[in-house]
């Protein structure tokens, strides 16, 4: 059996980092971990090929090669997904769909031959047996959420490492909180399930074994959802890093209550977590209550961010405008908070009602739901009727984006971030001399010569070289990221 795995194309988003990746000579930030995991669940004699449309074109010859096609997608990929399914069916191929979008979609996906809802650790082996008997069903849905001890080491070898800026692994699924707008708790539940320490070490070994060095993104939606298990894992990660010459810098997502736990912060620092994405959402307490985020109301938000930064982790964060309780000055308050928190990589989005979330159900009951979300919250579209005047909300959102990603504003936050996040002196430089020099020359050429804001770049360059020489590579990465976000902001008008 020849199995083709297809990852549909992403539009430009916060997480795509597309405009920044060109400086590094990469095509995509992260590989399709879900498809690599699905591959590992299939019989070993099957032949495999993975096409990530974010790094290369899907050719008709790729589809013609296959006996069966597996496609996954997040909501933001749905347009590309439809085109992929259409092409595959036109060539007479059996198509299997799964993933977050398929699981939560309210749309009819009638062209697919087989649909998987939820996690596939138990249902995919059942499908293979049914397929061998000629009795494969159209719909497979797990009766319960599987324990992650059933999850195999992903087939990392399916992807071309040179095309990606980072590799991905997963430790846990689920989150203990109940944020109204979040679909993670609907898909994966509120009881975080984790892999064993042995599984995680085996995946790290596998990545190192295929030659990966650099950033590894632990893709959990809340890495610290199960604090007890995380605290058992971190010492093992620290030992593994030391034993193998510290090959990886780690990145993950976490809830803000990370700032409350010094032992957890210290363990993450020792294990070489260098960046963490937080869901801060808003500095307005009434809006946090509305969003059901009490974990963000236990202390001062700015103090929490500063504390995490003090443990050597650059803070990335998500922010939202459009809550019913947002005051008229919410836009200025968000700008001021982002400025004072020294968070360079701030993802600001309009509130969006994702399918089958608590927010979706509430707005539908109130008669305020308009359409399915496009899945991209950093755009100026709304899929519900807000309490604030719609034009005022969109205009204010655009002001936030233009302000925080104007070069002077952004570079100042980046410099303040470099000041707050201490440099660990024994971190090796993650790029070879040649590749690092090439990336720097591209940044200097685009931002320092051709860009209309080149004067701001050279001011930043001089201050970074003077005051943060030991962190200069990080300062240039931040400059490249700032260019990506400015391009996004400009596209929103």
LINHUPE-V230783 format. One record per pair of residues at least 4 apart in sequence whose ideal C-beta (glycine too) atoms are under 8 Angstrom apart, sorted by sequence separation. I is the first residue (numbers start at 1). GAP is how many residues later the second one is. D is the distance in whole Angstrom. If there is no record, write none. Layout:
I&GAP&D / I&GAP&D
This chain:
12&4&6 / 17&4&5 / 18&4&8 / 20&4&7 / 21&4&8 / 22&4&8 / 32&4&7 / 33&4&6 / 34&4&6 / 35&4&6 / 36&4&7 / 37&4&7 / 38&4&7 / 42&4&5 / 52&4&7 / 53&4&7 / 58&4&6 / 59&4&8 / 60&4&6 / 61&4&6 / 62&4&7 / 73&4&4 / 77&4&5 / 78&4&7 / 79&4&7 / 80&4&6 / 81&4&6 / 82&4&6 / 83&4&6 / 84&4&6 / 85&4&6 / 86&4&6 / 87&4&7 / 89&4&7 / 98&4&6 / 99&4&7 / 100&4&6 / 101&4&6 / 105&4&7 / 116&4&5 / 119&4&8 / 120&4&4 / 122&4&7 / 123&4&6 / 124&4&7 / 125&4&7 / 126&4&6 / 127&4&6 / 128&4&7 / 129&4&7 / 131&4&8 / 142&4&6 / 146&4&5 / 159&4&7 / 160&4&8 / 182&4&8 / 183&4&6 / 184&4&6 / 185&4&7 / 189&4&8 / 195&4&4 / 196&4&7 / 197&4&6 / 198&4&6 / 199&4&7 / 200&4&6 / 201&4&6 / 202&4&6 / 203&4&7 / 204&4&6 / 205&4&6 / 206&4&7 / 208&4&6 / 212&4&8 / 221&4&8 / 226&4&6 / 227&4&6 / 228&4&7 / 229&4&6 / 230&4&6 / 232&4&8 / 233&4&6 / 234&4&6 / 235&4&6 / 236&4&6 / 237&4&6 / 238&4&7 / 239&4&6 / 240&4&6 / 242&4&7 / 254&4&5 / 257&4&7 / 261&4&6 / 262&4&6 / 263&4&6 / 264&4&6 / 265&4&6 / 266&4&6 / 267&4&6 / 269&4&7 / 284&4&7 / 285&4&7 / 286&4&7 / 287&4&6 / 289&4&8 / 293&4&7 / 294&4&7 / 299&4&6 / 300&4&7 / 301&4&7 / 302&4&6 / 303&4&6 / 304&4&7 / 305&4&6 / 306&4&6 / 307&4&7 / 309&4&7 / 322&4&7 / 326&4&4 / 329&4&6 / 330&4&6 / 331&4&7 / 332&4&6 / 333&4&6 / 334&4&6 / 335&4&6 / 336&4&6 / 337&4&6 / 353&4&7 / 356&4&6 / 357&4&7 / 358&4&6 / 359&4&6 / 360&4&6 / 361&4&6 / 362&4&6 / 364&4&8 / 373&4&8 / 382&4&6 / 386&4&6 / 388&4&6 / 389&4&7 / 390&4&6 / 391&4&6 / 392&4&6 / 393&4&6 / 394&4&6 / 395&4&7 / 396&4&7 / 397&4&7 / 398&4&6 / 399&4&6 / 400&4&6 / 401&4&6 / 402&4&6 / 405&4&7 / 406&4&7 / 407&4&6 / 408&4&6 / 409&4&7 / 410&4&6 / 411&4&6 / 412&4&6 / 413&4&6 / 414&4&7 / 415&4&7 / 416&4&6 / 417&4&6 / 423&4&7 / 431&4&5 / 432&4&7 / 433&4&6 / 434&4&6 / 435&4&6 / 436&4&6 / 437&4&6 / 438&4&6 / 439&4&6 / 440&4&6 / 441&4&6 / 442&4&6 / 443&4&5 / 444&4&4 / 445&4&5 / 446&4&6 / 447&4&5 / 450&4&8 / 453&4&6 / 454&4&6 / 455&4&7 / 456&4&6 / 457&4&6 / 458&4&6 / 459&4&7 / 460&4&6 / 461&4&6 / 462&4&6 / 463&4&6 / 464&4&5 / 465&4&6 / 468&4&6 / 471&4&6 / 472&4&7 / 473&4&7 / 474&4&6 / 475&4&7 / 476&4&7 / 477&4&6 / 478&4&6 / 479&4&7 / 480&4&7 / 481&4&7 / 482&4&6 / 483&4&7 / 484&4&7 / 485&4&6 / 486&4&6 / 487&4&7 / 488&4&7 / 10&5&8 / 11&5&7 / 21&5&4 / 31&5&7 / 51&5&7 / 53&5&5 / 58&5&7 / 73&5&6 / 88&5&4 / 97&5&5 / 98&5&8 / 118&5&8 / 130&5&5 / 131&5&5 / 146&5&8 / 159&5&7 / 177&5&8 / 185&5&5 / 188&5&8 / 195&5&6 / 207&5&5 / 208&5&8 / 218&5&6 / 220&5&7 / 241&5&5 / 268&5&4 / 282&5&5 / 288&5&5 / 289&5&8 / 296&5&7 / 299&5&6 / 308&5&6 / 309&5&7 / 321&5&6 / 338&5&6 / 354&5&7 / 355&5&6 / 356&5&7 / 363&5&4 / 364&5&4 / 374&5&7 / 376&5&8 / 385&5&8 / 388&5&5 / 404&5&6 / 405&5&5 / 431&5&4 / 443&5&7 / 444&5&7 / 445&5&7 / 446&5&6 / 449&5&6 / 463&5&8 / 10&6&5 / 12&6&5 / 21&6&7 / 42&6&8 / 63&6&7 / 89&6&6 / 109&6&6 / 130&6&4 / 161&6&7 / 179&6&7 / 224&6&5 / 241&6&7 / 258&6&6 / 259&6&7 / 281&6&7 / 282&6&6 / 288&6&8 / 309&6&6 / 327&6&8 / 353&6&5 / 354&6&6 / 363&6&4 / 403&6&6 / 404&6&7 / 447&6&8 / 448&6&5 / 451&6&7 / 468&6&8 / 12&7&7 / 21&7&7 / 51&7&5 / 73&7&7 / 88&7&5 / 102&7&7 / 116&7&6 / 130&7&6 / 175&7&7 / 178&7&6 / 223&7&7 / 241&7&7 / 258&7&7 / 281&7&7 / 308&7&6 / 353&7&5 / 374&7&6 / 386&7&5 / 429&7&7 / 447&7&7 / 464&7&8 / 465&7&6 / 468&7&6 / 21&8&7 / 73&8&4 / 116&8&7 / 177&8&7 / 268&8&8 / 288&8&5 / 289&8&7 / 338&8&5 / 351&8&8 / 382&8&6 / 431&8&7 / 464&8&6 / 39&9&5 / 127&9&6 / 175&9&5 / 207&9&7 / 282&9&8 / 288&9&5 / 321&9&6 / 360&9&7 / 374&9&8 / 404&9&8 / 448&9&5 / 71&10&6 / 85&10&6 / 127&10&8 / 174&10&7 / 175&10&6 / 258&10&8 / 281&10&6 / 305&10&5 / 321&10&7 / 338&10&8 / 353&10&5 / 373&10&5 / 447&10&4 / 448&10&6 / 39&11&7 / 51&11&5 / 116&11&8 / 156&11&7 / 174&11&7 / 372&11&7 / 382&11&7 / 464&11&4 / 16&12&8 / 17&12&5 / 85&12&7 / 97&12&6 / 178&12&7 / 204&12&8 / 281&12&6 / 285&12&6 / 305&12&8 / 370&12&7 / 371&12&5 / 382&12&7 / 464&12&8 / 16&13&6 / 49&13&7 / 71&13&6 / 102&13&6 / 114&13&7 / 127&13&6 / 175&13&7 / 177&13&8 / 237&13&8 / 321&13&6 / 370&13&5 / 448&13&7 / 15&14&7 / 36&14&7 / 71&14&7 / 102&14&7 / 103&14&5 / 126&14&7 / 174&14&4 / 176&14&6 / 279&14&8 / 334&14&7 / 369&14&7 / 370&14&6 / 380&14&5 / 15&15&8 / 35&15&6 / 97&15&4 / 102&15&7 / 103&15&6 / 154&15&8 / 173&15&4 / 174&15&5 / 175&15&7 / 176&15&7 / 281&15&7 / 319&15&6 / 369&15&5 / 370&15&7 / 460&15&8 / 49&16&7 / 81&16&8 / 95&16&7 / 96&16&7 / 124&16&8 / 173&16&8 / 174&16&6 / 176&16&6 / 280&16&7 / 353&16&6 / 368&16&5 / 49&17&7 / 71&17&8 / 95&17&5 / 96&17&7 / 97&17&7 / 98&17&7 / 123&17&4 / 174&17&6 / 175&17&6 / 279&17&8 / 355&17&6 / 368&17&4 / 380&17&6 / 444&17&8 / 32&18&7 / 95&18&5 / 96&18&5 / 97&18&5 / 98&18&4 / 123&18&7 / 174&18&4 / 250&18&8 / 258&18&7 / 283&18&6 / 319&18&8 / 355&18&7 / 380&18&6 / 461&18&8 / 69&19&5 / 94&19&5 / 95&19&7 / 96&19&8 / 97&19&7 / 98&19&8 / 123&19&5 / 151&19&8 / 173&19&7 / 174&19&6 / 319&19&7 / 354&19&6 / 460&19&7 / 32&20&6 / 81&20&7 / 94&20&7 / 96&20&7 / 120&20&8 / 122&20&5 / 172&20&5 / 173&20&5 / 258&20&7 / 353&20&6 / 31&21&7 / 121&21&8 / 122&21&8 / 172&21&6 / 250&21&7 / 252&21&6 / 280&21&6 / 352&21&5 / 354&21&8 / 363&21&5 / 89&22&5 / 98&22&6 / 114&22&6 / 117&22&7 / 120&22&8 / 172&22&4 / 250&22&6 / 251&22&7 / 254&22&5 / 256&22&5 / 352&22&8 / 363&22&8 / 457&22&7 / 78&23&6 / 113&23&8 / 114&23&7 / 115&23&6 / 117&23&7 / 118&23&6 / 119&23&6 / 171&23&6 / 172&23&7 / 249&23&6 / 250&23&4 / 251&23&7 / 252&23&8 / 253&23&7 / 254&23&7 / 255&23&7 / 256&23&7 / 352&23&8 / 378&23&8 / 28&24&7 / 63&24&6 / 69&24&5 / 71&24&7 / 73&24&8 / 77&24&7 / 85&24&8 / 114&24&6 / 115&24&5 / 116&24&5 / 117&24&4 / 118&24&5 / 122&24&5 / 148&24&7 / 171&24&6 / 248&24&7 / 250&24&7 / 251&24&4 / 252&24&6 / 253&24&4 / 254&24&6 / 255&24&7 / 256&24&6 / 317&24&8 / 7&25&4 / 63&25&6 / 68&25&7 / 69&25&7 / 71&25&7 / 72&25&7 / 74&25&7 / 75&25&7 / 86&25&7 / 113&25&7 / 114&25&8 / 115&25&7 / 116&25&8 / 117&25&8 / 121&25&4 / 148&25&7 / 170&25&7 / 249&25&4 / 251&25&7 / 252&25&7 / 253&25&8 / 280&25&8 / 352&25&5 / 28&26&4 / 58&26&7 / 67&26&8 / 68&26&5 / 69&26&5 / 70&26&5 / 71&26&6 / 72&26&5 / 73&26&5 / 74&26&5 / 75&26&5 / 85&26&5 / 114&26&7 / 119&26&6 / 246&26&6 / 249&26&8 / 251&26&8 / 253&26&8 / 315&26&7 / 317&26&5 / 351&26&8 / 5&27&7 / 27&27&7 / 28&27&5 / 53&27&7 / 60&27&7 / 64&27&6 / 66&27&6 / 67&27&7 / 68&27&8 / 69&27&7 / 71&27&8 / 72&27&3 / 73&27&8 / 74&27&6 / 78&27&8 / 85&27&6 / 118&27&7 / 119&27&6 / 121&27&8 / 278&27&8 / 316&27&7 / 319&27&6 / 321&27&7 / 350&27&6 / 7&28&6 / 27&28&4 / 63&28&5 / 68&28&7 / 70&28&7 / 71&28&8 / 73&28&5 / 122&28&7 / 145&28&8 / 315&28&5 / 316&28&8 / 317&28&8 / 318&28&8 / 319&28&7 / 320&28&8 / 321&28&8 / 322&28&5 / 323&28&6 / 349&28&3 / 6&29&8 / 27&29&8 / 58&29&7 / 73&29&7 / 75&29&7 / 78&29&8 / 121&29&4 / 145&29&8 / 171&29&6 / 223&29&4 / 238&29&7 / 291&29&8 / 316&29&4 / 317&29&6 / 318&29&5 / 319&29&5 / 320&29&6 / 321&29&6 / 322&29&3 / 349&29&5 / 350&29&7 / 5&30&4 / 63&30&6 / 72&30&8 / 75&30&8 / 121&30&6 / 192&30&7 / 223&30&6 / 224&30&5 / 225&30&7 / 234&30&8 / 241&30&6 / 278&30&8 / 314&30&8 / 316&30&8 / 317&30&7 / 318&30&8 / 319&30&7 / 320&30&7 / 321&30&7 / 348&30&7 / 349&30&8 / 350&30&7 / 352&30&8 / 353&30&6 / 5&31&8 / 53&31&8 / 60&31&7 / 96&31&8 / 169&31&7 / 222&31&6 / 223&31&5 / 224&31&6 / 241&31&5 / 314&31&8 / 316&31&7 / 318&31&7 / 320&31&5 / 347&31&6 / 350&31&7 / 352&31&6 / 353&31&5 / 38&32&6 / 194&32&5 / 216&32&4 / 218&32&6 / 220&32&6 / 221&32&6 / 222&32&6 / 231&32&7 / 235&32&7 / 238&32&5 / 276&32&7 / 291&32&6 / 350&32&6 / 352&32&8 / 447&32&6 / 451&32&8 / 5&33&7 / 188&33&8 / 192&33&3 / 193&33&8 / 200&33&6 / 204&33&8 / 214&33&8 / 215&33&7 / 216&33&7 / 217&33&8 / 218&33&7 / 219&33&8 / 220&33&6 / 222&33&5 / 224&33&7 / 231&33&6 / 234&33&3 / 238&33&5 / 290&33&5 / 309&33&7 / 351&33&8 / 443&33&6 / 447&33&8 / 5&34&6 / 38&34&7 / 169&34&5 / 192&34&4 / 213&34&5 / 214&34&7 / 215&34&5 / 216&34&6 / 217&34&5 / 218&34&4 / 219&34&8 / 224&34&6 / 227&34&7 / 230&34&7 / 234&34&6 / 237&34&4 / 238&34&8 / 290&34&6 / 35&35&7 / 169&35&7 / 194&35&5 / 197&35&6 / 201&35&6 / 212&35&8 / 213&35&7 / 214&35&7 / 215&35&8 / 216&35&7 / 217&35&7 / 235&35&8 / 237&35&8 / 290&35&5 / 302&35&7 / 306&35&8 / 351&35&8 / 3&36&7 / 194&36&8 / 197&36&5 / 200&36&7 / 204&36&6 / 208&36&6 / 212&36&8 / 215&36&6 / 231&36&6 / 234&36&7 / 287&36&4 / 289&36&7 / 301&36&7 / 305&36&5 / 440&36&6 / 443&36&6 / 447&36&6 / 35&37&6 / 184&37&4 / 192&37&8 / 200&37&7 / 224&37&8 / 227&37&6 / 230&37&8 / 234&37&5 / 276&37&5 / 278&37&6 / 280&37&5 / 281&37&7 / 282&37&7 / 287&37&8 / 305&37&8 / 436&37&7 / 439&37&7 / 443&37&6 / 446&37&7 / 16&38&8 / 34&38&5 / 169&38&7 / 184&38&8 / 257&38&5 / 260&38&7 / 274&38&7 / 275&38&6 / 276&38&8 / 278&38&7 / 279&38&7 / 280&38&7 / 281&38&6 / 282&38&6 / 287&38&5 / 302&38&6 / 305&38&7 / 3&39&6 / 194&39&8 / 197&39&5 / 201&39&6 / 208&39&6 / 256&39&6 / 260&39&7 / 274&39&6 / 275&39&5 / 276&39&6 / 277&39&4 / 278&39&5 / 279&39&5 / 280&39&6 / 281&39&5 / 282&39&7 / 284&39&7 / 286&39&4 / 287&39&6 / 302&39&6 / 32&40&7 / 167&40&6 / 204&40&8 / 208&40&8 / 224&40&6 / 255&40&6 / 256&40&5 / 259&40&7 / 273&40&6 / 274&40&7 / 275&40&8 / 276&40&7 / 277&40&7 / 278&40&7 / 301&40&8 / 207&41&8 / 257&41&7 / 275&41&6 / 277&41&7 / 282&41&7 / 284&41&7 / 439&41&8 / 1&42&8 / 265&42&7 / 269&42&5 / 284&42&6 / 431&42&7 / 3&43&5 / 5&43&7 / 7&43&7 / 145&43&7 / 265&43&7 / 268&43&7 / 269&43&5 / 284&43&7 / 287&43&8 / 350&43&7 / 430&43&8 / 1&44&8 / 2&44&7 / 3&44&7 / 5&44&7 / 6&44&8 / 7&44&7 / 9&44&4 / 10&44&6 / 145&44&5 / 151&44&7 / 204&44&7 / 259&44&8 / 260&44&8 / 269&44&7 / 282&44&7 / 350&44&7 / 429&44&6 / 1&45&5 / 2&45&5 / 3&45&5 / 4&45&5 / 5&45&4 / 6&45&5 / 7&45&4 / 8&45&6 / 9&45&6 / 148&45&5 / 167&45&5 / 177&45&7 / 256&45&7 / 259&45&4 / 266&45&7 / 268&45&7 / 411&45&6 / 415&45&7 / 425&45&7 / 1&46&7 / 3&46&7 / 4&46&8 / 5&46&7 / 7&46&6 / 147&46&6 / 148&46&6 / 149&46&7 / 153&46&8 / 175&46&6 / 176&46&8 / 259&46&8 / 265&46&4 / 284&46&6 / 407&46&4 / 411&46&8 / 414&46&7 / 418&46&7 / 2&47&7 / 4&47&7 / 6&47&7 / 7&47&7 / 148&47&5 / 149&47&6 / 167&47&8 / 169&47&6 / 171&47&5 / 173&47&7 / 175&47&4 / 350&47&6 / 423&47&5 / 145&48&7 / 151&48&7 / 166&48&7 / 167&48&7 / 168&48&7 / 169&48&8 / 170&48&7 / 172&48&5 / 173&48&8 / 256&48&6 / 259&48&5 / 265&48&8 / 282&48&7 / 408&48&5 / 411&48&7 / 415&48&6 / 419&48&8 / 423&48&5 / 153&49&6 / 154&49&7 / 161&49&7 / 165&49&8 / 166&49&4 / 167&49&5 / 168&49&5 / 169&49&6 / 170&49&5 / 171&49&5 / 176&49&5 / 259&49&5 / 284&49&7 / 348&49&7 / 407&49&4 / 411&49&4 / 415&49&7 / 418&49&8 / 419&49&8 / 149&50&7 / 153&50&5 / 156&50&6 / 161&50&6 / 165&50&7 / 166&50&7 / 167&50&7 / 168&50&8 / 169&50&7 / 170&50&6 / 172&50&8 / 175&50&5 / 176&50&8 / 258&50&6 / 283&50&6 / 407&50&7 / 418&50&5 / 421&50&8 / 148&51&7 / 156&51&6 / 161&51&6 / 166&51&5 / 168&51&5 / 172&51&7 / 174&51&6 / 283&51&7 / 6&52&6 / 154&52&8 / 171&52&6 / 282&52&7 / 348&52&5 / 415&52&7 / 153&53&5 / 157&53&6 / 172&53&6 / 223&53&8 / 348&53&6 / 407&53&8 / 415&53&7 / 418&53&5 / 119&54&7 / 156&54&5 / 172&54&6 / 283&54&4 / 156&56&8 / 348&56&7 / 418&56&7 / 172&57&8 / 280&57&8 / 320&57&7 / 418&57&6 / 4&58&6 / 346&58&6 / 4&59&7 / 171&59&8 / 215&59&8 / 38&60&7 / 322&60&7 / 328&60&8 / 415&60&8 / 418&60&8 / 4&61&7 / 280&61&8 / 326&61&8 / 414&61&7 / 417&61&7 / 4&62&4 / 171&62&7 / 324&62&8 / 326&62&6 / 2&63&6 / 3&63&7 / 6&63&6 / 8&63&7 / 13&63&6 / 324&63&4 / 2&64&5 / 3&64&7 / 4&64&7 / 5&64&8 / 6&64&7 / 7&64&8 / 34&64&8 / 322&64&5 / 335&64&8 / 414&64&4 / 2&65&5 / 3&65&5 / 4&65&5 / 5&65&5 / 6&65&5 / 7&65&7 / 8&65&5 / 11&65&6 / 34&65&6 / 331&65&4 / 335&65&6 / 339&65&8 / 414&65&7 / 1&66&5 / 2&66&7 / 3&66&8 / 4&66&7 / 5&66&8 / 10&66&6 / 292&66&7 / 322&66&7 / 330&66&7 / 331&66&7 / 334&66&6 / 338&66&5 / 344&66&7 / 1&67&6 / 3&67&6 / 10&67&6 / 9&68&7 / 331&68&6 / 335&68&5 / 411&68&8 / 414&68&7 / 8&69&4 / 118&69&7 / 119&69&8 / 331&69&5 / 335&69&6 / 344&69&5 / 10&70&8 / 339&70&7 / 343&70&7 / 344&70&5 / 9&71&4 / 322&71&6 / 342&71&5 / 411&71&7 / 8&72&4 / 321&72&7 / 410&72&4 / 8&73&5 / 339&73&8 / 344&73&5 / 339&74&6 / 342&74&4 / 343&74&7 / 8&75&8 / 321&75&7 / 322&75&8 / 338&75&7 / 342&75&5 / 407&75&7 / 410&75&7 / 8&76&5 / 321&76&6 / 410&76&7 / 342&77&8 / 405&77&7 / 6&78&5 / 177&78&6 / 342&78&6 / 41&79&7 / 104&79&6 / 321&79&7 / 407&79&7 / 41&80&7 / 175&80&7 / 405&80&5 / 406&80&8 / 405&81&5 / 6&82&8 / 38&82&6 / 42&82&7 / 104&82&7 / 41&83&5 / 100&83&7 / 104&83&7 / 405&83&8 / 41&84&7 / 103&84&6 / 405&84&4 / 43&85&6 / 166&85&7 / 404&85&8 / 38&86&7 / 42&86&7 / 100&87&6 / 401&87&7 / 402&87&6 / 401&88&4 / 402&88&8 / 398&91&8 / 401&91&6 / 398&94&6 / 397&95&8 / 398&95&6 / 179&100&7 / 315&102&8 / 314&103&6 / 55&105&7 / 48&107&7 / 52&107&7 / 56&107&8 / 314&107&5 / 50&108&4 / 55&108&4 / 309&108&7 / 313&108&7 / 49&109&8 / 50&109&6 / 55&109&7 / 312&109&6 / 48&110&6 / 180&110&7 / 181&110&6 / 310&110&7 / 312&110&5 / 378&110&6 / 41&111&6 / 52&111&8 / 180&111&5 / 309&111&4 / 310&111&8 / 312&111&8 / 40&112&4 / 179&112&6 / 180&112&5 / 309&112&5 / 310&112&7 / 312&112&6 / 380&112&5 / 40&113&6 / 179&113&6 / 379&113&7 / 380&113&7 / 37&114&7 / 40&114&6 / 178&114&5 / 179&114&5 / 306&114&7 / 378&114&8 / 37&115&7 / 39&115&7 / 40&115&5 / 177&115&8 / 39&116&4 / 177&116&7 / 37&117&5 / 36&118&4 / 37&118&8 / 177&118&6 / 36&119&5 / 39&119&6 / 36&120&6 / 33&121&6 / 36&122&6 / 35&123&8 / 36&123&7 / 31&125&8 / 32&127&8 / 31&128&4 / 31&133&5 / 37&133&8 / 345&133&8 / 30&134&6 / 344&134&5 / 28&135&6 / 29&135&7 / 30&135&8 / 33&135&4 / 26&136&8 / 27&136&5 / 28&136&6 / 29&136&5 / 30&136&6 / 31&136&7 / 33&136&7 / 345&136&6 / 26&137&6 / 27&137&7 / 28&137&7 / 29&137&6 / 30&137&8 / 31&137&6 / 33&137&6 / 344&137&7 / 26&138&6 / 30&138&5 / 344&138&7 / 26&139&5 / 181&139&7 / 345&140&7 / 24&141&6 / 21&144&6 / 17&148&7 / 272&152&8 / 5&153&7 / 274&153&8 / 269&155&8 / 272&155&8 / 314&160&8 / 181&170&6 / 186&170&5 / 181&171&7 / 183&171&4 / 186&171&6 / 181&172&7 / 182&172&8 / 183&172&7 / 181&173&7 / 183&173&7 / 183&174&5 / 182&175&6 / 181&176&6 / 180&177&7 / 181&177&8 / 180&178&4 / 181&178&5 / 249&178&7 / 180&179&5 / 178&180&7 / 246&180&8 / 246&181&7 / 249&181&7 / 180&182&7 / 246&182&7 / 245&183&8 / 33&186&6 / 30&187&6 / 30&189&8 / 215&215&7 / 214&216&5 / 213&217&7 / 214&217&8 / 106&249&5 / 104&250&7 / 105&250&6 / 106&250&8 / 104&251&4 / 104&252&5 / 107&265&7 / 106&266&6 / 105&267&8 / 101&274&7 / 75&279&7 / 75&280&8 / 78&297&7 / 75&298&6 / 76&298&7 / 77&298&8 / 75&299&7 / 76&299&3 / 75&300&3 / 76&300&5 / 74&301&6 / 15&332&8 / 14&333&4 / 14&335&8 / 13&363&6 / 14&364&5 / 11&365&6 / 13&365&6 / 25&410&7 / 24&411&8 / 25&413&7 / 25&414&7 / 24&415&5 / 23&416&5 / 25&417&8 / 23&419&5 / 22&420&7 / 23&420&5 / 23&423&7 / 24&456&7 / 20&457&8 / 23&457&5 / 20&460&4 / 23&460&8 / 20&461&5 / 20&463&6 / 17&464&7 / 19&464&6 / 20&464&4 / 19&465&4 / 18&466&7 / 17&467&5 / 19&468&5 / 19&469&8 / 14&471&8 / 14&474&7 / 12&475&8 / 13&475&8 / 12&476&6 / 12&479&7
